[in-house]
Amino acid sequence: MAQLKWKNKGKQQVTYTTVNGKLKMKRTVYWNKTHSTVVPLDEMLGIDTKSHSHGVYEICCRESINNAFIKAADNIERLAQITVSHESVRKIVETAGAKVSSLQHKVAIEPKFVVEDCAEQTLITGTDGVMVPLVTEKQKRNRRKTEAQKRKEHGNKSYAKACRPRKGSDGDYKEFKIACFYSKDNDSNMLWVPVATIKLLVGYCVRWHLSWV
């Protein structure tokens, strides 16, 4: 088997945002037909798939719990001295949320407390529906138009993948189901997870070694 030949593309600068500020460094980039572009140092440091640290992810997610993305980005810059655009905050929160949702549906996230931690060793569970605001197709089209105009004004290129963009929602709000687990005195941590069916509830109850009452 012939050995792969890598072409040295020289040193290129990368910016990685952390809770302590932006980290800028130059590293060597390699390329070949089989594997395309590879940056060994990025892979070693764990920054090959994202440009923000876990700490920045956490700050963005926490600030976005009760704030719109624009307000969250403003708070982050004001309080944490980290400059992150509201669009980056949106992408970070959506990415983190999708990952957590996927793990929850696989019952892959362990509870932070057990039945023995609850008052009278009683764990209460229930489900409810909530209305969640969504991004409509009209809003998505306006967003793409605005971003295209900004790139044109600044002479920037789009690095989005060449594919059909995901469609927006057909309505402003949609009902989602959630599940909650808590002790009688509310002293134990509450766990809220989005659910589609009763199967997820059963999965968590199995983890807690519970039986239906």
N, C-alpha and C positions, 0 to 999 in steps of 0.2 A: 504494500500500500504506500503510495507516494506521500511524502511528508507535506503538510500544508505550508504554503508560503504566505507569510504575513507582511503586509506593506505598512511601513511606519509612516503615519500621517502627521507626525510631528506633535508638538505639545499644544494643547488647547486649554483654555481657562474654563473653569466651572465654578458656579456660585451655589453654596449650600447654606440654607438659612437655619440657624439654631437659636435657642433661647438666649444665648450669649452674643448674638449678632450674626452677621453674614460671614461665612468662611469662603475665601476665594483662593484657589490654587490652580496651578498648571500641571497637567499630567499627560503622559504619552498615549496617543490613540492609535490603535492598530485596525487593519481591515483586510479581509479576503472575501472571495466570492461565496464561499460556503457559509461562513458565520457573520458576514457583513462587518459592522463596526463593533469593536470590543475595547473596553477600557479596563484593564486589570485592576488598577488602583481603585476605581469606583466600586468594583465588585468586592474587593477586599475590605473597603470601608463601609460597604452596605448602602451606598448612595447611588447605585446604578439605576434604580427604578423610581426614585423620587428626589425632590430637591429641598425637602423640609424634614427636620428631625422629628423624633417621636414627641419631644417636648412641645414643639410648635404645633403638632397635630393635636395634642391634648388641650393646649390653650385655645386653639381655634374651635374645637368641639365644645369646650366648656362655655366659651363666650357666646356661642351660637344657640345655646339651649333656650335662652329667653330673649335673644336679640336677632334682628335681621342681619344678613351678612354684611351689609354696608356699615351698620352700627357696630357690629362685632369687630370688623377690621379697624374702625376708628378707635374703639376701646383698646384693642391690642397694641396699636401704635402709641396711644396715650399712656397706658399703664405699664406695658411691658417693653416699650421702646423697640418693638419689632415691626418693621414695615412689611405688611402682607396685603395685597389687593383684595377687595371683597370677592372678586372672581376666584382668586386662589383659595380664599376661605371656603367658598361654596364647594369647590372641587375637593378640598381636603375633607370637609364634613361629609359630603356625599360618599366619598371613597371609604372613609372610616365606618360610616353607617352601613354601607352595603356589606362590608366585611363582617361586622358584628351581627347583622341580620342573618347572613349566611351561616355563621357559626351557631347562632341561636336555633335556627331551624334544624340544624344537625345535632342539637343538644350537645354541643362540644364545649360550651362555656360552663365551668363548674360553679355552683352557688357559693357565695361567700360566707354562708352560715348554714348550720344544720338544725334539725328539729330540737336537739338537746339545748340549743342556745335560746330557744323561744320560751316565753312565759307558759308555764304549765305544759311544756313540751307540745304546744299546739301551734300548728302552722295553718294559716288561712290562705286560701287561694280563690281567685275569681277572674272573670273576664268582662270586658266592656268594649264598646265601640267609641272611637273618637274621630272627629272630622279633621283631616290634615290638609293644609293648603298645598297645591301642586302648581307646577309650571305648565301653563297652557301652550298650545301650539303657536298661538299668536305672540305670546311673550318670547318664545324661543326664536321665532323669526325676527322679532325686533332686536333681540340680543345679538343674533348673528349679523344683522345689518349694522348695528352699532359697532361691534368688534371689527367688522370688515372696514368700516369707515376709519376707525382709529389706526388700523394697520396701514391703510392707504396714506393717511396724513403723516405717519411716522416712518413710512417706507419700510415697514416690517413685512416679513413673509409669514404665511400661515403654516404651522407645523402639524396641523390636524391630519389624521389619516384619511386617505382618499376612500371614503365609504359613504353610504347613505346615512345622514344624521338621524338620531333617534327622534321619534315623534313626541310632541308634547301631550299633555293630558287633554281630554275632551271636556274637562270641567275644572272650575277653580278649586273645588274641594272633593275629597274622596274619603269614605269611611274605612278606617283600619281597626282591626281587632288587637287588643292588648291583653296581657295576662299579668296578674300581680300576685306576689307571695309575701306575707308579712305575719308577724306574731300578734297576739291579742293586744299587747300593750304598745305595739308599734316601736318597740325598743330595738328590734333587729332590723337590719337593712332591708329595704324594700327592693324588689327586683321586678322591673317592668320589661316585658319582651313582646315584640309584635308577633302575632300568631295568625295562621290561616285556618287551622283546624284544631280540634281537641287533641290531636295526636301529640302536639308539642307539650301540652299540659301534662299528659300522661307520661311523657318522656322525663320531664323534670321531677314528677312525683316518684318515678322509679329511682331516680338519682338520690332522692331523699329517703328512700325506703318507706314510702307512705302507702297507705291503703285508703280507698274511698270510704267516706262516712256518710 
